[in-house]
Structure formats: structure tokens, C-alpha cells
């Protein structure tokens, strides 16, 4: 396998866009939590309490997605430095590790999306919506 300076550099725009998407998810969760907190203080609704564990898990997953993405970006930059120094073997392992962290971040993202969809379906059912139980969004 040949590895040149351009290969790890290809990950920079992809990881940057992922981190932006993760940050948007985090900001959306923060807004949702603040709104639910305000609603809970006004009216002690049991539905709000049931959403707390879901939101805690989603917040942790989003944090972990961001951390893994940043580590992937860091390792890509380190790989480029190692290539610049002529340390080809170390650069290959570093690039491989960068890809593994990126894959782990994406896997957590899929998990967080599935949790989010389940939460939305619970809300729809609570509002009287007829969620199709055989639809793809209800499958685990």
C-alpha cells in the first residue's frame, strides 16, 4: 500500500463536515433539554421525566461521537507529519488508527439516530398519531 501526503488530507473535509453535523446535533439536544426543563418546572408531566434517560444517552453519544471525530482528525494530521518526516511505517499505522476512530464515530452516530427516531415515534404515538409498527423507523 502506498501512502502519500494527499491520502490523509482527504479526510480533513469529511471529518470537518461530520464535526459540524455533530455540533448541530448537540445544539439541538441542548435546546430540547432546556425547553423540557422549562416545561417540567411549569408542569410536572411524567412524559417529560421519561425522556430524561433518552436525552442523557443521546447527549453522551453525541459527545463521544465528537471526541472520536476529533481524535480521527488529530491522527490524520499526525499521519501527515509522519509522512513529511519520512516515517512511512508509523504513518500507515497512524492513518489506520485514524480510520478506525472515524468508523467508531460513525457507528455511534447511527446508534444516536436510531434512538432519536424511537423517541420521535413515542411522541407521535402520545399525540395520537398512527405510527406504522412495521415501518423501517420502528425496527431495532
C-alpha positions in Angstrom: 0.0 0.0 0.0 1.4 3.4 -0.9 0.5 6.3 1.3 1.3 9.9 0.3 0.5 13.2 1.9 -2.7 13.6 0.0 -4.3 10.5 1.3 -4.8 11.6 5.0 -5.5 15.1 3.8 -8.7 13.7 2.1 -10.2 13.0 5.5 -10.0 16.7 6.6 -13.1 17.9 4.8 -15.1 14.8 5.6 -14.2 14.9 9.3 -14.8 18.7 9.4 -18.3 18.2 8.0 -19.1 15.4 10.4 -17.9 17.5 13.4 -20.2 20.3 12.2 -23.1 17.9 11.9 -22.3 16.5 15.4 -22.2 20.1 16.8 -25.6 20.8 15.3 -27.0 17.7 16.9 -25.5 18.7 20.2 -27.0 22.2 20.0 -30.4 20.8 19.1 -30.3 18.4 22.1 -29.3 21.3 24.3 -32.2 23.4 23.1 -34.6 20.4 23.6 -33.3 19.8 27.1 -33.7 23.5 28.1 -37.2 23.6 26.7 -38.2 20.3 28.5 -36.7 21.7 31.7 -38.8 24.8 31.5 -41.9 22.7 30.7 -41.1 20.4 33.7 -40.8 23.4 36.1 -44.2 24.6 34.9 -46.0 21.3 34.9 -44.6 18.0 36.3 -45.5 15.9 33.3 -44.5 12.2 33.6 -43.8 12.2 29.8 -41.0 14.7 30.3 -39.5 12.6 33.0 -39.5 9.5 30.8 -37.5 11.5 28.2 -34.6 12.3 30.5 -32.7 9.0 30.2 -33.1 9.0 26.5 -31.7 12.6 26.3 -28.9 11.7 28.7 -27.8 8.8 26.5 -28.1 10.8 23.3 -26.0 13.6 24.8 -23.3 11.1 25.9 -23.3 9.5 22.4 -23.1 12.9 20.7 -20.2 13.9 23.0 -18.4 10.6 22.3 -19.0 11.0 18.5 -17.3 14.4 18.7 -14.4 13.1 20.7 -13.8 10.2 18.3 -14.1 12.5 15.3 -11.5 14.9 16.8 -9.2 12.0 17.6 -9.5 10.9 14.0 -8.7 14.4 12.7 -5.8 14.6 15.1 -4.4 11.3 13.9 -4.8 12.3 10.3 -2.8 15.4 10.9 -0.2 13.3 12.8 0.0 10.9 9.9 0.7 13.8 7.6 3.5 15.0 9.9 4.9 11.4 10.0 4.8 11.2 6.2 6.6 14.6 6.0 9.3 13.2 8.3 9.6 10.1 6.1 8.3 7.7 8.8 6.2 5.6 6.4 5.5 2.6 8.7 4.4 4.8 11.6 2.3 6.9 9.2 0.5 3.8 7.9 -0.5 2.7 11.4 -1.5 6.2 12.4 -3.7 6.5 9.3 -5.2 3.1 10.0 -6.0 4.2 13.6 -7.5 7.4 12.2 -9.8 5.4 10.0 -10.8 3.2 13.0 -11.7 6.2 15.1 -13.7 7.6 12.2 -15.6 4.4 11.9 -16.3 4.2 15.6 -17.6 7.8 15.4 -19.9 6.9 12.5 -21.2 3.8 14.4 -22.2 5.9 17.4 -23.9 8.4 15.0 -26.0 5.5 13.7 -26.9 4.5 17.2 -27.8 8.0 18.2 -30.0 8.4 15.1 -31.9 5.2 15.9 -32.6 6.4 19.5 -33.8 9.8 18.1 -36.2 8.1 15.8 -37.6 5.9 18.6 -38.1 9.0 20.7 -40.0 10.7 17.9 -42.2 7.7 17.4 -43.1 7.7 21.1 -44.0 11.4 20.8 -46.1 10.7 17.7 -48.0 7.8 19.4 -48.6 10.0 22.5 -50.1 12.7 20.3 -52.5 10.1 18.8 -50.5 9.6 15.6 -50.8 6.2 13.9 -47.2 5.2 13.6 -46.8 2.2 11.3 -45.4 -0.5 13.5 -44.0 -2.4 10.5 -42.2 0.6 9.2 -38.4 0.8 9.0 -38.1 3.5 11.6 -39.7 1.2 14.3 -37.3 -1.6 13.7 -34.5 -2.1 16.2 
